[in-house]
Amino acid sequence: TLPSAQLDFNLQPLLEQLDQHELSKFKSLLKALSLEAELQHIPQME
């Protein structure tokens, strides 16, 4: 994975250009990704 420093190089101006619909789509995508990452830390039961 990329270091987070490389990820936010110009995220702010990009986000400011999004309209409400795009922004909420982006937020729900982020939530889904972080939820997925959290779930990967939970050991699977057999």
mmCIF entry with sequence, helices, sheets and N, C-alpha, C, O atoms, coordinates in Angstrom:
data_MODEL
# 
_entry.id   MODEL 
# 
_entity.id                         1 
_entity.type                       polymer 
_entity.pdbx_number_of_molecules   1 
# 
_entity_poly.entity_id                      1 
_entity_poly.type                           'polypeptide(L)' 
_entity_poly.nstd_linkage                   no 
_entity_poly.nstd_monomer                   no 
_entity_poly.pdbx_seq_one_letter_code       TLPSAQLDFNLQPLLEQLDQHELSKFKSLLKALSLEAELQHIPQME 
_entity_poly.pdbx_seq_one_letter_code_can   TLPSAQLDFNLQPLLEQLDQHELSKFKSLLKALSLEAELQHIPQME 
_entity_poly.pdbx_strand_id                 A 
# 
loop_
_entity_poly_seq.entity_id 
_entity_poly_seq.num 
_entity_poly_seq.mon_id 
_entity_poly_seq.hetero 
1 1  THR n 
1 2  LEU n 
1 3  PRO n 
1 4  SER n 
1 5  ALA n 
1 6  GLN n 
1 7  LEU n 
1 8  ASP n 
1 9  PHE n 
1 10 ASN n 
1 11 LEU n 
1 12 GLN n 
1 13 PRO n 
1 14 LEU n 
1 15 LEU n 
1 16 GLU n 
1 17 GLN n 
1 18 LEU n 
1 19 ASP n 
1 20 GLN n 
1 21 HIS n 
1 22 GLU n 
1 23 LEU n 
1 24 SER n 
1 25 LYS n 
1 26 PHE n 
1 27 LYS n 
1 28 SER n 
1 29 LEU n 
1 30 LEU n 
1 31 LYS n 
1 32 ALA n 
1 33 LEU n 
1 34 SER n 
1 35 LEU n 
1 36 GLU n 
1 37 ALA n 
1 38 GLU n 
1 39 LEU n 
1 40 GLN n 
1 41 HIS n 
1 42 ILE n 
1 43 PRO n 
1 44 GLN n 
1 45 MET n 
1 46 GLU n 
# 
_struct_asym.id          A 
_struct_asym.entity_id   1 
# 
loop_
_struct_conf.conf_type_id 
_struct_conf.id 
_struct_conf.pdbx_PDB_helix_id 
_struct_conf.beg_label_comp_id 
_struct_conf.beg_label_asym_id 
_struct_conf.beg_label_seq_id 
_struct_conf.pdbx_beg_PDB_ins_code 
_struct_conf.end_label_comp_id 
_struct_conf.end_label_asym_id 
_struct_conf.end_label_seq_id 
_struct_conf.pdbx_end_PDB_ins_code 
_struct_conf.beg_auth_comp_id 
_struct_conf.beg_auth_asym_id 
_struct_conf.beg_auth_seq_id 
_struct_conf.end_auth_comp_id 
_struct_conf.end_auth_asym_id 
_struct_conf.end_auth_seq_id 
_struct_conf.pdbx_PDB_helix_class 
_struct_conf.details 
_struct_conf.pdbx_PDB_helix_length 
HELX_P HELX_P1 AA1 SER A 4  ? LEU A 7  ? SER A 4  LEU A 7  1 ? 4  
HELX_P HELX_P2 AA2 LEU A 11 ? GLN A 17 ? LEU A 11 GLN A 17 1 ? 7  
HELX_P HELX_P3 AA3 GLN A 20 ? HIS A 41 ? GLN A 20 HIS A 41 1 ? 22 
# 
_struct_conf_type.id          HELX_P 
_struct_conf_type.criteria    ? 
_struct_conf_type.reference   ? 
# 
loop_
_atom_site.group_PDB 
_atom_site.id 
_atom_site.type_symbol 
_atom_site.label_atom_id 
_atom_site.label_alt_id 
_atom_site.label_comp_id 
_atom_site.label_asym_id 
_atom_site.label_entity_id 
_atom_site.label_seq_id 
_atom_site.pdbx_PDB_ins_code 
_atom_site.Cartn_x 
_atom_site.Cartn_y 
_atom_site.Cartn_z 
_atom_site.occupancy 
_atom_site.B_iso_or_equiv 
_atom_site.pdbx_formal_charge 
_atom_site.auth_seq_id 
_atom_site.auth_comp_id 
_atom_site.auth_asym_id 
_atom_site.auth_atom_id 
_atom_site.pdbx_PDB_model_num 
ATOM 1   N N  . THR A 1 1  ? 0.833   -1.208  0.000  1.00 0.00 ? 1  THR A N  1 
ATOM 2   C CA . THR A 1 1  ? 0.000   0.000   0.000  1.00 0.00 ? 1  THR A CA 1 
ATOM 3   C C  . THR A 1 1  ? 0.868   1.259   0.000  1.00 0.00 ? 1  THR A C  1 
ATOM 4   O O  . THR A 1 1  ? 2.036   1.237   0.389  1.00 0.00 ? 1  THR A O  1 
ATOM 5   N N  . LEU A 1 2  ? 0.267   2.336   -0.442 1.00 0.00 ? 2  LEU A N  1 
ATOM 6   C CA . LEU A 1 2  ? 0.982   3.607   -0.488 1.00 0.00 ? 2  LEU A CA 1 
ATOM 7   C C  . LEU A 1 2  ? 1.017   4.255   0.885  1.00 0.00 ? 2  LEU A C  1 
ATOM 8   O O  . LEU A 1 2  ? 0.050   4.152   1.640  1.00 0.00 ? 2  LEU A O  1 
ATOM 9   N N  . PRO A 1 3  ? 2.115   4.921   1.222  1.00 0.00 ? 3  PRO A N  1 
ATOM 10  C CA . PRO A 1 3  ? 2.114   5.721   2.446  1.00 0.00 ? 3  PRO A CA 1 
ATOM 11  C C  . PRO A 1 3  ? 1.063   6.826   2.336  1.00 0.00 ? 3  PRO A C  1 
ATOM 12  O O  . PRO A 1 3  ? 0.850   7.375   1.255  1.00 0.00 ? 3  PRO A O  1 
ATOM 13  N N  . SER A 1 4  ? 0.407   7.152   3.451  1.00 0.00 ? 4  SER A N  1 
ATOM 14  C CA . SER A 1 4  ? -0.699  8.108   3.396  1.00 0.00 ? 4  SER A CA 1 
ATOM 15  C C  . SER A 1 4  ? -0.237  9.491   2.930  1.00 0.00 ? 4  SER A C  1 
ATOM 16  O O  . SER A 1 4  ? -1.035  10.262  2.397  1.00 0.00 ? 4  SER A O  1 
ATOM 17  N N  . ALA A 1 5  ? 1.029   9.804   3.124  1.00 0.00 ? 5  ALA A N  1 
ATOM 18  C CA . ALA A 1 5  ? 1.551   11.096  2.677  1.00 0.00 ? 5  ALA A CA 1 
ATOM 19  C C  . ALA A 1 5  ? 1.391   11.255  1.159  1.00 0.00 ? 5  ALA A C  1 
ATOM 20  O O  . ALA A 1 5  ? 1.132   12.355  0.669  1.00 0.00 ? 5  ALA A O  1 
ATOM 21  N N  . GLN A 1 6  ? 1.547   10.162  0.428  1.00 0.00 ? 6  GLN A N  1 
ATOM 22  C CA . GLN A 1 6  ? 1.394   10.230  -1.024 1.00 0.00 ? 6  GLN A CA 1 
ATOM 23  C C  . GLN A 1 6  ? -0.072  10.332  -1.427 1.00 0.00 ? 6  GLN A C  1 
ATOM 24  O O  . GLN A 1 6  ? -0.398  10.897  -2.471 1.00 0.00 ? 6  GLN A O  1 
ATOM 25  N N  . LEU A 1 7  ? -0.962  9.779   -0.589 1.00 0.00 ? 7  LEU A N  1 
ATOM 26  C CA . LEU A 1 7  ? -2.374  9.776   -0.917 1.00 0.00 ? 7  LEU A CA 1 
ATOM 27  C C  . LEU A 1 7  ? -2.998  11.172  -0.866 1.00 0.00 ? 7  LEU A C  1 
ATOM 28  O O  . LEU A 1 7  ? -3.825  11.512  -1.711 1.00 0.00 ? 7  LEU A O  1 
ATOM 29  N N  . ASP A 1 8  ? -2.602  11.983  0.128  1.00 0.00 ? 8  ASP A N  1 
ATOM 30  C CA . ASP A 1 8  ? -3.289  13.269  0.292  1.00 0.00 ? 8  ASP A CA 1 
ATOM 31  C C  . ASP A 1 8  ? -2.557  14.425  -0.379 1.00 0.00 ? 8  ASP A C  1 
ATOM 32  O O  . ASP A 1 8  ? -2.711  15.571  0.043  1.00 0.00 ? 8  ASP A O  1 
ATOM 33  N N  . PHE A 1 9  ? -1.770  14.153  -1.410 1.00 0.00 ? 9  PHE A N  1 
ATOM 34  C CA . PHE A 1 9  ? -0.996  15.203  -2.065 1.00 0.00 ? 9  PHE A CA 1 
ATOM 35  C C  . PHE A 1 9  ? -1.875  16.345  -2.587 1.00 0.00 ? 9  PHE A C  1 
ATOM 36  O O  . PHE A 1 9  ? -1.542  17.514  -2.392 1.00 0.00 ? 9  PHE A O  1 
ATOM 37  N N  . ASN A 1 10 ? -3.000  16.019  -3.249 1.00 0.00 ? 10 ASN A N  1 
ATOM 38  C CA . ASN A 1 10 ? -3.932  17.097  -3.602 1.00 0.00 ? 10 ASN A CA 1 
ATOM 39  C C  . ASN A 1 10 ? -5.375  16.626  -3.513 1.00 0.00 ? 10 ASN A C  1 
ATOM 40  O O  . ASN A 1 10 ? -6.193  16.910  -4.388 1.00 0.00 ? 10 ASN A O  1 
ATOM 41  N N  . LEU A 1 11 ? -5.670  15.908  -2.449 1.00 0.00 ? 11 LEU A N  1 
ATOM 42  C CA . LEU A 1 11 ? -7.027  15.412  -2.223 1.00 0.00 ? 11 LEU A CA 1 
ATOM 43  C C  . LEU A 1 11 ? -7.988  16.551  -1.897 1.00 0.00 ? 11 LEU A C  1 
ATOM 44  O O  . LEU A 1 11 ? -9.133  16.556  -2.351 1.00 0.00 ? 11 LEU A O  1 
ATOM 45  N N  . GLN A 1 12 ? -7.522  17.503  -1.117 1.00 0.00 ? 12 GLN A N  1 
ATOM 46  C CA . GLN A 1 12 ? -8.381  18.619  -0.704 1.00 0.00 ? 12 GLN A CA 1 
ATOM 47  C C  . GLN A 1 12 ? -9.011  19.372  -1.885 1.00 0.00 ? 12 GLN A C  1 
ATOM 48  O O  . GLN A 1 12 ? -10.233 19.509  -1.926 1.00 0.00 ? 12 GLN A O  1 
ATOM 49  N N  . PRO A 1 13 ? -8.208  19.868  -2.855 1.00 0.00 ? 13 PRO A N  1 
ATOM 50  C CA . PRO A 1 13 ? -8.831  20.563  -3.990 1.00 0.00 ? 13 PRO A CA 1 
ATOM 51  C C  . PRO A 1 13 ? -9.748  19.659  -4.808 1.00 0.00 ? 13 PRO A C  1 
ATOM 52  O O  . PRO A 1 13 ? -10.751 20.119  -5.354 1.00 0.00 ? 13 PRO A O  1 
ATOM 53  N N  . LEU A 1 14 ? -9.407  18.378  -4.892 1.00 0.00 ? 14 LEU A N  1 
ATOM 54  C CA . LEU A 1 14 ? -10.280 17.442  -5.609 1.00 0.00 ? 14 LEU A CA 1 
ATOM 55  C C  . LEU A 1 14 ? -11.632 17.322  -4.926 1.00 0.00 ? 14 LEU A C  1 
ATOM 56  O O  . LEU A 1 14 ? -12.674 17.366  -5.580 1.00 0.00 ? 14 LEU A O  1 
ATOM 57  N N  . LEU A 1 15 ? -11.607 17.169  -3.598 1.00 0.00 ? 15 LEU A N  1 
ATOM 58  C CA . LEU A 1 15 ? -12.848 17.028  -2.840 1.00 0.00 ? 15 LEU A CA 1 
ATOM 59  C C  . LEU A 1 15 ? -13.696 18.287  -2.918 1.00 0.00 ? 15 LEU A C  1 
ATOM 60  O O  . LEU A 1 15 ? -14.925 18.208  -2.938 1.00 0.00 ? 15 LEU A O  1 
ATOM 61  N N  . GLU A 1 16 ? -13.058 19.438  -2.961 1.00 0.00 ? 16 GLU A N  1 
ATOM 62  C CA . GLU A 1 16 ? -13.800 20.701  -3.028 1.00 0.00 ? 16 GLU A CA 1 
ATOM 63  C C  . GLU A 1 16 ? -14.540 20.860  -4.351 1.00 0.00 ? 16 GLU A C  1 
ATOM 64  O O  . GLU A 1 16 ? -15.500 21.624  -4.444 1.00 0.00 ? 16 GLU A O  1 
ATOM 65  N N  . GLN A 1 17 ? -14.088 20.134  -5.377 1.00 0.00 ? 17 GLN A N  1 
ATOM 66  C CA . GLN A 1 17 ? -14.745 20.232  -6.679 1.00 0.00 ? 17 GLN A CA 1 
ATOM 67  C C  . GLN A 1 17 ? -15.974 19.320  -6.807 1.00 0.00 ? 17 GLN A C  1 
ATOM 68  O O  . GLN A 1 17 ? -16.786 19.484  -7.717 1.00 0.00 ? 17 GLN A O  1 
ATOM 69  N N  . LEU A 1 18 ? -16.096 18.362  -5.884 1.00 0.00 ? 18 LEU A N  1 
ATOM 70  C CA . LEU A 1 18 ? -17.220 17.436  -5.963 1.00 0.00 ? 18 LEU A CA 1 
ATOM 71  C C  . LEU A 1 18 ? -18.529 18.112  -5.560 1.00 0.00 ? 18 LEU A C  1 
ATOM 72  O O  . LEU A 1 18 ? -18.554 18.982  -4.689 1.00 0.00 ? 18 LEU A O  1 
ATOM 73  N N  . ASP A 1 19 ? -19.627 17.691  -6.219 1.00 0.00 ? 19 ASP A N  1 
ATOM 74  C CA . ASP A 1 19 ? -20.929 18.172  -5.769 1.00 0.00 ? 19 ASP A CA 1 
ATOM 75  C C  . ASP A 1 19 ? -21.429 17.289  -4.616 1.00 0.00 ? 19 ASP A C  1 
ATOM 76  O O  . ASP A 1 19 ? -20.779 16.305  -4.262 1.00 0.00 ? 19 ASP A O  1 
ATOM 77  N N  . GLN A 1 20 ? -22.572 17.638  -4.039 1.00 0.00 ? 20 GLN A N  1 
ATOM 78  C CA . GLN A 1 20 ? -23.094 16.904  -2.880 1.00 0.00 ? 20 GLN A CA 1 
ATOM 79  C C  . GLN A 1 20 ? -23.243 15.409  -3.150 1.00 0.00 ? 20 GLN A C  1 
ATOM 80  O O  . GLN A 1 20 ? -22.879 14.579  -2.317 1.00 0.00 ? 20 GLN A O  1 
ATOM 81  N N  . HIS A 1 21 ? -23.776 15.079  -4.308 1.00 0.00 ? 21 HIS A N  1 
ATOM 82  C CA . HIS A 1 21 ? -24.010 13.674  -4.658 1.00 0.00 ? 21 HIS A CA 1 
ATOM 83  C C  . HIS A 1 21 ? -22.699 12.902  -4.724 1.00 0.00 ? 21 HIS A C  1 
ATOM 84  O O  . HIS A 1 21 ? -22.580 11.813  -4.162 1.00 0.00 ? 21 HIS A O  1 
ATOM 85  N N  . GLU A 1 22 ? -21.719 13.473  -5.412 1.00 0.00 ? 22 GLU A N  1 
ATOM 86  C CA . GLU A 1 22 ? -20.407 12.824  -5.548 1.00 0.00 ? 22 GLU A CA 1 
ATOM 87  C C  . GLU A 1 22 ? -19.725 12.701  -4.184 1.00 0.00 ? 22 GLU A C  1 
ATOM 88  O O  . GLU A 1 22 ? -19.086 11.693  -3.882 1.00 0.00 ? 22 GLU A O  1 
ATOM 89  N N  . LEU A 1 23 ? -19.876 13.752  -3.368 1.00 0.00 ? 23 LEU A N  1 
ATOM 90  C CA . LEU A 1 23 ? -19.258 13.767  -2.060 1.00 0.00 ? 23 LEU A CA 1 
ATOM 91  C C  . LEU A 1 23 ? -19.841 12.681  -1.159 1.00 0.00 ? 23 LEU A C  1 
ATOM 92  O O  . LEU A 1 23 ? -19.098 11.992  -0.459 1.00 0.00 ? 23 LEU A O  1 
ATOM 93  N N  . SER A 1 24 ? -21.154 12.525  -1.172 1.00 0.00 ? 24 SER A N  1 
ATOM 94  C CA . SER A 1 24 ? -21.756 11.498  -0.327 1.00 0.00 ? 24 SER A CA 1 
ATOM 95  C C  . SER A 1 24 ? -21.425 10.098  -0.840 1.00 0.00 ? 24 SER A C  1 
ATOM 96  O O  . SER A 1 24 ? -21.306 9.156   -0.056 1.00 0.00 ? 24 SER A O  1 
ATOM 97  N N  . LYS A 1 25 ? -21.276 9.965   -2.168 1.00 0.00 ? 25 LYS A N  1 
ATOM 98  C CA . LYS A 1 25 ? -20.863 8.691   -2.746 1.00 0.00 ? 25 LYS A CA 1 
ATOM 99  C C  . LYS A 1 25 ? -19.444 8.349   -2.282 1.00 0.00 ? 25 LYS A C  1 
ATOM 100 O O  . LYS A 1 25 ? -19.149 7.207   -1.931 1.00 0.00 ? 25 LYS A O  1 
ATOM 101 N N  . PHE A 1 26 ? -18.581 9.357   -2.288 1.00 0.00 ? 26 PHE A N  1 
ATOM 102 C CA . PHE A 1 26 ? -17.198 9.201   -1.841 1.00 0.00 ? 26 PHE A CA 1 
ATOM 103 C C  . PHE A 1 26 ? -17.138 8.806   -0.364 1.00 0.00 ? 26 PHE A C  1 
ATOM 104 O O  . PHE A 1 26 ? -16.372 7.924   0.026  1.00 0.00 ? 26 PHE A O  1 
ATOM 105 N N  . LYS A 1 27 ? -17.969 9.482   0.455  1.00 0.00 ? 27 LYS A N  1 
ATOM 106 C CA . LYS A 1 27 ? -17.989 9.190   1.883  1.00 0.00 ? 27 LYS A CA 1 
ATOM 107 C C  . LYS A 1 27 ? -18.446 7.768   2.159  1.00 0.00 ? 27 LYS A C  1 
ATOM 108 O O  . LYS A 1 27 ? -17.866 7.080   2.999  1.00 0.00 ? 27 LYS A O  1 
ATOM 109 N N  . SER A 1 28 ? -19.489 7.319   1.455  1.00 0.00 ? 28 SER A N  1 
ATOM 110 C CA . SER A 1 28 ? -19.977 5.964   1.703  1.00 0.00 ? 28 SER A CA 1 
ATOM 111 C C  . SER A 1 28 ? -18.966 4.926   1.233  1.00 0.00 ? 28 SER A C  1 
ATOM 112 O O  . SER A 1 28 ? -18.859 3.845   1.812  1.00 0.00 ? 28 SER A O  1 
ATOM 113 N N  . LEU A 1 29 ? -18.222 5.262   0.177  1.00 0.00 ? 29 LEU A N  1 
ATOM 114 C CA . LEU A 1 29 ? -17.157 4.380   -0.291 1.00 0.00 ? 29 LEU A CA 1 
ATOM 115 C C  . LEU A 1 29 ? -16.057 4.278   0.768  1.00 0.00 ? 29 LEU A C  1 
ATOM 116 O O  . LEU A 1 29 ? -15.552 3.190   1.044  1.00 0.00 ? 29 LEU A O  1 
ATOM 117 N N  . LEU A 1 30 ? -15.693 5.414   1.353  1.00 0.00 ? 30 LEU A N  1 
ATOM 118 C CA . LEU A 1 30 ? -14.692 5.427   2.421  1.00 0.00 ? 30 LEU A CA 1 
ATOM 119 C C  . LEU A 1 30 ? -15.147 4.604   3.615  1.00 0.00 ? 30 LEU A C  1 
ATOM 120 O O  . LEU A 1 30 ? -14.374 3.833   4.183  1.00 0.00 ? 30 LEU A O  1 
ATOM 121 N N  . LYS A 1 31 ? -16.431 4.777   3.997  1.00 0.00 ? 31 LYS A N  1 
ATOM 122 C CA . LYS A 1 31 ? -16.971 4.015   5.120  1.00 0.00 ? 31 LYS A CA 1 
ATOM 123 C C  . LYS A 1 31 ? -16.900 2.529   4.844  1.00 0.00 ? 31 LYS A C  1 
ATOM 124 O O  . LYS A 1 31 ? -16.517 1.750   5.717  1.00 0.00 ? 31 LYS A O  1 
ATOM 125 N N  . ALA A 1 32 ? -17.267 2.129   3.631  1.00 0.00 ? 32 ALA A N  1 
ATOM 126 C CA . ALA A 1 32 ? -17.235 0.719   3.258  1.00 0.00 ? 32 ALA A CA 1 
ATOM 127 C C  . ALA A 1 32 ? -15.815 0.179   3.311  1.00 0.00 ? 32 ALA A C  1 
ATOM 128 O O  . ALA A 1 32 ? -15.591 -0.937  3.778  1.00 0.00 ? 32 ALA A O  1 
ATOM 129 N N  . LEU A 1 33 ? -14.855 0.964   2.834  1.00 0.00 ? 33 LEU A N  1 
ATOM 130 C CA . LEU A 1 33 ? -13.460 0.533   2.846  1.00 0.00 ? 33 LEU A CA 1 
ATOM 131 C C  . LEU A 1 33 ? -12.910 0.405   4.260  1.00 0.00 ? 33 LEU A C  1 
ATOM 132 O O  . LEU A 1 33 ? -12.203 -0.556  4.565  1.00 0.00 ? 33 LEU A O  1 
ATOM 133 N N  . SER A 1 34 ? -13.227 1.365   5.125  1.00 0.00 ? 34 SER A N  1 
ATOM 134 C CA . SER A 1 34 ? -12.709 1.304   6.485  1.00 0.00 ? 34 SER A CA 1 
ATOM 135 C C  . SER A 1 34 ? -13.387 0.188   7.270  1.00 0.00 ? 34 SER A C  1 
ATOM 136 O O  . SER A 1 34 ? -12.765 -0.440  8.127  1.00 0.00 ? 34 SER A O  1 
ATOM 137 N N  . LEU A 1 35 ? -14.666 -0.059  6.977  1.00 0.00 ? 35 LEU A N  1 
ATOM 138 C CA . LEU A 1 35 ? -15.361 -1.167  7.612  1.00 0.00 ? 35 LEU A CA 1 
ATOM 139 C C  . LEU A 1 35 ? -14.735 -2.489  7.192  1.00 0.00 ? 35 LEU A C  1 
ATOM 140 O O  . LEU A 1 35 ? -14.531 -3.382  8.015  1.00 0.00 ? 35 LEU A O  1 
ATOM 141 N N  . GLU A 1 36 ? -14.435 -2.605  5.912  1.00 0.00 ? 36 GLU A N  1 
ATOM 142 C CA . GLU A 1 36 ? -13.793 -3.801  5.380  1.00 0.00 ? 36 GLU A CA 1 
ATOM 143 C C  . GLU A 1 36 ? -12.435 -4.022  6.046  1.00 0.00 ? 36 GLU A C  1 
ATOM 144 O O  . GLU A 1 36 ? -12.092 -5.150  6.400  1.00 0.00 ? 36 GLU A O  1 
ATOM 145 N N  . ALA A 1 37 ? -11.672 -2.957  6.214  1.00 0.00 ? 37 ALA A N  1 
ATOM 146 C CA . ALA A 1 37 ? -10.364 -3.042  6.861  1.00 0.00 ? 37 ALA A CA 1 
ATOM 147 C C  . ALA A 1 37 ? -10.505 -3.482  8.315  1.00 0.00 ? 37 ALA A C  1 
ATOM 148 O O  . ALA A 1 37 ? -9.711  -4.285  8.805  1.00 0.00 ? 37 ALA A O  1 
ATOM 149 N N  . GLU A 1 38 ? -11.527 -2.949  9.010  1.00 0.00 ? 38 GLU A N  1 
ATOM 150 C CA . GLU A 1 38 ? -11.765 -3.343  10.397 1.00 0.00 ? 38 GLU A CA 1 
ATOM 151 C C  . GLU A 1 38 ? -12.118 -4.814  10.492 1.00 0.00 ? 38 GLU A C  1 
ATOM 152 O O  . GLU A 1 38 ? -11.646 -5.518  11.384 1.00 0.00 ? 38 GLU A O  1 
ATOM 153 N N  . LEU A 1 39 ? -12.946 -5.275  9.572  1.00 0.00 ? 39 LEU A N  1 
ATOM 154 C CA . LEU A 1 39 ? -13.378 -6.668  9.587  1.00 0.00 ? 39 LEU A CA 1 
ATOM 155 C C  . LEU A 1 39 ? -12.219 -7.632  9.358  1.00 0.00 ? 39 LEU A C  1 
ATOM 156 O O  . LEU A 1 39 ? -12.241 -8.761  9.848  1.00 0.00 ? 39 LEU A O  1 
ATOM 157 N N  . GLN A 1 40 ? -11.214 -7.189  8.619  1.00 0.00 ? 40 GLN A N  1 
ATOM 158 C CA . GLN A 1 40 ? -10.058 -8.040  8.354  1.00 0.00 ? 40 GLN A CA 1 
ATOM 159 C C  . GLN A 1 40 ? -9.219  -8.268  9.616  1.00 0.00 ? 40 GLN A C  1 
ATOM 160 O O  . GLN A 1 40 ? -8.465  -9.238  9.693  1.00 0.00 ? 40 GLN A O  1 
ATOM 161 N N  . HIS A 1 41 ? -9.352  -7.369  10.610 1.00 0.00 ? 41 HIS A N  1 
ATOM 162 C CA . HIS A 1 41 ? -8.588  -7.520  11.844 1.00 0.00 ? 41 HIS A CA 1 
ATOM 163 C C  . HIS A 1 41 ? -9.235  -8.519  12.797 1.00 0.00 ? 41 HIS A C  1 
ATOM 164 O O  . HIS A 1 41 ? -8.591  -9.000  13.730 1.00 0.00 ? 41 HIS A O  1 
ATOM 165 N N  . ILE A 1 42 ? -10.506 -8.830  12.562 1.00 0.00 ? 42 ILE A N  1 
ATOM 166 C CA . ILE A 1 42 ? -11.211 -9.783  13.402 1.00 0.00 ? 42 ILE A CA 1 
ATOM 167 C C  . ILE A 1 42 ? -10.825 -11.203 12.976 1.00 0.00 ? 42 ILE A C  1 
ATOM 168 O O  . ILE A 1 42 ? -10.978 -11.564 11.809 1.00 0.00 ? 42 ILE A O  1 
ATOM 169 N N  . PRO A 1 43 ? -10.327 -12.004 13.916 1.00 0.00 ? 43 PRO A N  1 
ATOM 170 C CA . PRO A 1 43 ? -9.979  -13.385 13.551 1.00 0.00 ? 43 PRO A CA 1 
ATOM 171 C C  . PRO A 1 43 ? -11.226 -14.170 13.160 1.00 0.00 ? 43 PRO A C  1 
ATOM 172 O O  . PRO A 1 43 ? -12.271 -14.048 13.798 1.00 0.00 ? 43 PRO A O  1 
ATOM 173 N N  . GLN A 1 44 ? -11.113 -14.962 12.127 1.00 0.00 ? 44 GLN A N  1 
ATOM 174 C CA . GLN A 1 44 ? -12.271 -15.723 11.667 1.00 0.00 ? 44 GLN A CA 1 
ATOM 175 C C  . GLN A 1 44 ? -12.498 -16.941 12.540 1.00 0.00 ? 44 GLN A C  1 
ATOM 176 O O  . GLN A 1 44 ? -11.557 -17.646 12.907 1.00 0.00 ? 44 GLN A O  1 
ATOM 177 N N  . MET A 1 45 ? -13.763 -17.180 12.868 1.00 0.00 ? 45 MET A N  1 
ATOM 178 C CA . MET A 1 45 ? -14.130 -18.364 13.646 1.00 0.00 ? 45 MET A CA 1 
ATOM 179 C C  . MET A 1 45 ? -14.255 -19.547 12.682 1.00 0.00 ? 45 MET A C  1 
ATOM 180 O O  . MET A 1 45 ? -14.698 -19.379 11.546 1.00 0.00 ? 45 MET A O  1 
ATOM 181 N N  . GLU A 1 46 ? -13.874 -20.713 13.124 1.00 0.00 ? 46 GLU A N  1 
ATOM 182 C CA . GLU A 1 46 ? -13.988 -21.884 12.257 1.00 0.00 ? 46 GLU A CA 1 
ATOM 183 C C  . GLU A 1 46 ? -15.356 -22.524 12.391 1.00 0.00 ? 46 GLU A C  1 
ATOM 184 O O  . GLU A 1 46 ? -15.635 -23.527 11.733 1.00 0.00 ? 46 GLU A O  1 
# 
